[in-house]
Amino acid sequence: MKTALKYLVSILVTLFFLYFAFRGADLANLLQILSGANYWWVLASIPPLFISHLFRAWRWEYLLRPVKPKMHFRNLFSAMIVGYMLNNVLPRAGEIARPYAIGKLEGISRSAAFGTVFMERIFDVLSFMVVIALIPVVYSGPLTQMLPWLWETSIWISAITIVILAGLVFLMMRRDIVVAIAGFFSRFLPKKYADFLSKIMHSFLDGFLFLKDTKSYAMIIFLSAMVWIFYIVMMYLPFFAFGLTRNHGLDWNAALVIQAISSIGFMMPTPGATGSYHYFVIESMTKLYGIDTDLARSYATVTHAVGFLATMVVGLFFFLKDKLHLSEFSGNGSVPETIGGSIQHGS
């Protein structure tokens, strides 16, 4: 019932955004635009997509170092791309799948791995805040008049993220409070489940131990920047496929703005940002740059489809290659919860 409800909500949100993205579309005009596009430029956006994923996997390795100092980069990439593949099926499913996948491939704590995935999302939002702050620098038009909701949305996302981050850092530094919380709930549980709860809470916070290693901060910031740079490249190259650079003057600055705004779509509970990505790309292109609505729809449809399908194909390859099973992601697998006490809870 819970899974069915998630699917239902996801479908409804997807249909909501698709309706507002494509209402009033001229099908004949859309087909004409699509038939005249140069798809070599669209395919050229696939390498930047996977290069950005490689930088993400590299960054994840820094987050996981306190859990396991040396990890195989190939396994990091596999677990990550499998997670993104499953996000295309059910929103946020990948965040559960990644810890199980890397736990199986590297024999580490799933809870600690989940902590790093959670922290990675925090970094994504912090990076998003920085890119949003750059928009007034690269766009001189009437931003607040055209998209009045943008700043309010960004402020709310930023505030919530900062509060969550501060709370997690506090709990990581004060393990005694975690012990007290676990002890409180343990009074109502059998000893077996009480011990399991305590271990899960500590393991989850182990995923934030990298915060104590200040030497890694510069590299994490650099890798986060590289992820966004290749996202912008991925957004820019298909401009040539639809004549957006030659006929409408869209450039690197426009790619940054559209990429930043479209990223809000990936925060919505839709599979692979279907619908939400289209809506935010169309909104930014039409209102900020005066692009014809059907042309913006065509661009959004093609770029989303290429990224979606490329992720599905590569993700499925690693899913089968590593003999992963959906039952493992639902908690029925036999992945060990810890790596033989390699994490010191009191550290």
N, C-alpha and C positions, 0 to 999 in steps of 0.2 A: 504494500500500500504506500509506503514511504517513497519507494523508487518510482512508482506510478505517478505520485503527486509531483515529484521533481520533474518528470518528463512532461506532465501536463502544464506546469508553470513555465517550463522552458519553451514549450510549443506556443503557448499563449503570448509570451513576451516576444518570441520570434515573429509570429504573425502580426503582432502590434507594430513592430518596427518595419516589417516588410510592407504592410499596408500604407504607412505614411511615406515610405521611400518610393513606392511605385504607383501610388494612386495617381490617376490621370495620365499615365504613361501612354505614349503613342507607339504601339507595338511595331508598326511598319517602319517608323523612324528609328526605333531602337535596332531593329534588324539591319537596316541600311547602315547605321553607324558601325555596328558590330562586324558586318561583312567588309567594311572598308578599312578596318583596323590592321595595323602591321603587327602581327602576333610575335614576331621575332623579338621585338622590344619587351613584350609581356614575358616571354620565356626568359629573357635576360634578367628578369627580377628574381628568378628562382635561386641562382647562386648567392646573391646577397642575403636571401632569406636563411639559407642554411649556414652561411658564414656567421650571421648573427646568432644562430643556435649554437655554433661552435664556441663563440665567445661566452654565451650563457653557460654552457657546460663547463668551460674553464673557470668562470666565476663561481659556479656551484662547488667546484673542487676546493676553492678557498674556504667556502662556508663549511664544508665537511671535514676539513683537515683536523680539527680537534676530536672528531669522532673516529676518523681513520686517516693517519698521516699520508699514506700513499695509496692512491686509487687509480684504476685503469681509466684513462680518458674515454676510451671506447665505450665502457660500461656507463659512464656518466652521460654520454651523448645518447646511448640507447635508451636508458631510463627516461631521459628528458623528452625525447621525440615520441616515445610510446605514450607518455603523459599528454603531450599535445595532441596526438592522434585521438585519444579517448576524450579529450576536451571537445573535439569536433563532433562527438556523438552525444555526450551529456556534459553540460557545463560543470566545471570543477571536479569532474571524475578523475582528470589527470593528476590533480593535486593529491589524490589518494593513491593513484596507481604508481606514481613516481617513487614514493618511499618504499613501497612493496617491491618494485622492480630493482631498485638499487640495493635494497636489503638482500634480495636473492642473489644478485650478481656479485656483491662485495661482502656479504655476510655481516652487515652492520645493523644497528638498531633502527627499526622502522620508525619509532617515535622520534628519535633524534633526527633522522632524515626528514621526517615531516616538519620538524621545527625549522630546518634549513629551507625547506620549500616555502613555508610560511614567511620566513624572513626574506626570501627572495622576492616575494610579492610586495613586501614592504619596500624593498629597494626599487622595485619597478614603479611604485607609486611616488617615491621620493624623486626618482629620475623624471617621471612624468611632470612633477611639480616644477622641476628646473626647466624642462622644455616649454611648458606652458608660460613660464616667466619670460622666456625668450621671444614669445610671439609678438609683443609690442615692439621689440627691437627690429624684427624682420618684416613686420606688416604695419604699414602706416595708415591703413584705411579705417573706417568707422567700425571697429571691432565690437565694442560694447553695444552699439546700436543694432548691428546685424545679428549678433549672437549674445543677447543679454543674459542668457542663462549660464554662459561659459564660466565667468569668474565666480559666481555663486557656487556652482557645482565643484569647481576646482578648490575653493576654500573649504567646503564641507569635506571633500575627500582628503585634503591635506590635514585638516584638524583631526579627523578620526584616525588617520594613519599615525600621526605624531603621538596621540594619546595611547594607542595600542603599543607603539614602539617603546614609549617611556615605561608603560606598565610591564612589558616583557623584560626590559633591561633591569628594572627594579627587582622583579622576581628572580631573575638569573643571579643577581648579585646577593640577594637575600634568600638563600635556600632554606633558611630556618622558617620563613613564612610558608614556603611550599610544604615543608614537613608538617607545619601546624595545620594547614588546609587539608592535607592528606589525612592527618590524624583525626581531624574533626569528622570527615566523611567515613573514615574507617570504622568508627564506632558503630555504624549502622550496617556494616558488611561482615560476612564471614572472613576469617583470617586470609584465606586463599585470595579472595577478591581485593581485600585491603592491601595486601602486599603487591598485587598486580597494579592497583591504582597508584600506589606510591612510586613503583618503578616506572610506570608510564609518564607520570608527571615529571620525574627527574630526567628521564630520557628525552622528553620533549624539550626541556630547558637546555639539555646538552647541545641541542641544535643551535643555540645562541652563544656558545662558548667562544666562537671566533671573534666576538665583540671585544674580548679581552686582549686579542692580538692586534694591537694598534698598527703594527708594521704592515698588516695586510690591507689596511684601509685604502691606501693609495692605489693598489692594484685592483681592488674591487671597484673603486670609482672609475678607474681607467677602463675596465672591462664593461662596466655599465654604459659608459660613454660610447664605446665601440658598438655595443648592441644597438643603440639609438642611431648612430651614424649609418649603419647598414640598413636599419629600418627606413631611414630617409632615402637612401639610395634605392631601396626596393620600391618606394613610393614614386621616386623621380623618373626612373627609366620608362615605365609605361606611359608617361606623358607623351613621349615620342610616338607611341603606337596610335594615339588619337589626335595627333597634331596640336596638342595643348601648349607646347613650347613655341612652335612657329606661329600659330594662329591666335593664341590667347596670352602669350607671354608668361606662362607659368614656368618658374625656375626653381632653384634649390630652396629659396626662402619659402616658396609656396609649398614645396614638398614637406618642409619642416612643419609648417602650420597645419596642413591637412593630416599629416601623420600624427601630430599631437592630438588634434581634435578627434580623429578616428579611433585613437587609443581608448577613448571613453567607451566606445562600442565593445571593446574586449573586456570591460569590467562588468558588462551586463550578463545576466544569466541566460545567454543564448548559445546554442552549440556552435563553436567555432566563430562566434560573433556574427552569425548569419542574421541578416536583417539589421542589427544594430550598427555593424560596420558600414553597411550600405547607407543607412540613414545619415550617419555623421559625416561620411565622405561627401554625400550629395549636398547636405546642409552647408558644409564649409566651401565646397566648390561653387555652388550657385550664389550664396549670399555674400561671400567674401571676394570672389573673383569673377562673378557674373557669367559663369559657364552655363550654357544651355542645359536644362534639367535632364533631357534624355541623353545628352553627351556625358553628363556626370553619372547618370545611372549606368551607362554602358561601361565607363571606366571602373566604377565600383563593382559591378557584376563580374567583369573579367578578372580584375586583380584579386578579388576575394576567391573566385573559383580556382585560380591557379595556385594560390597559397594553400587553400583548403585541400585540393587534390594532391599536391606535392607532399604535404605533411602526412596525409593518409597513406600514401604509397610507401614512403620511407618508414613511417611509424609501424605499419603493418609488417614490413620486411624485418625490422628488428624484433617485433613482437613474436613472430614465428621463429626467427633465427635463435632467439634466446629461450625458446620454449616456455614463454610466459603463459599464464592462464588467468582468465577473468576471476576464477574462484579465489586465487591468491589475493586479488585486489579487494575482494569482499571480506577478507579476514579469515578465509578457510585454508590458506596456504600454510606451509611449514617453515616460513622464514624465521630464523632465530631472532629474538627480540634484542639481544645484546651481543656484543662481541667479547665474551669472557671477561667482563669487568675492566675493559680498557679505559672506561671513563670513570674518573673519580668525582663522585657527586659533591664532595665538599670543596672541590677546587674552584 
